[in-house]
Amino acid sequence: MTAAALLCWALLPKPVPAGGTVDALSGTPALQTIIWPREMAPGRAWRFIIIHHSAAAAAPAKASAPGRPEGPSEDGVPYHFIIHRAAGPADGQVTATQQWIEQLDGASGRPTDRPDLGGDGIHICLVGDFDHQKPTARQMTSLQLLVMSLRDRYNIPLELIVGHSEINNTHCPGMLFPMEAFLMDVREAYLMKRIRGGSGEAP
Ligand SMILES: [Zn+2]
């Protein structure tokens, strides 16, 4: 098992210290208040988006892997965003972690299969073990809204929205994560937006 795969499995089931949590399904403005809060560090030129699962039933907490060269953020959660899994309305809620607020590298390491991308990836973790269960519909809707907001801001092309396993030797985000269907949903959402007279941006 690689260090990256180990990290996915090494996460402990503790509550996530939040930079901010919101019900993304309540609308894009609510989501954007936690993605770009006033106290955020100056923005970086993020180039790609990496999707993970927590490989556990609870939200990921501090990474146990030591020695991150860029230094840990205050809360030490190795992802920029967490999409929660829960019974009831908390299902699909999005947390922006301190790692995002401080605009630090994700701690899952640099992409060994795409070294050209460097450390400029936004790491999103969905809570759940998608080798054994599917993400919930609310998690997938929140993921879509989050990804669309991020790629609009940073001009990230669809082909640079990837599952962790596409750039590192790991099973993350699990066999049951519907990557292809997700990307088709995102593409379709942009087409609908264009038809309705939205931004008109090509997917
Ligand atoms: Zn991962």
Residues whose N, C-alpha, C, O or C-beta is under 5 A from the ligand:
A	BS01	ZN	C8 H52 H53 H164 C172
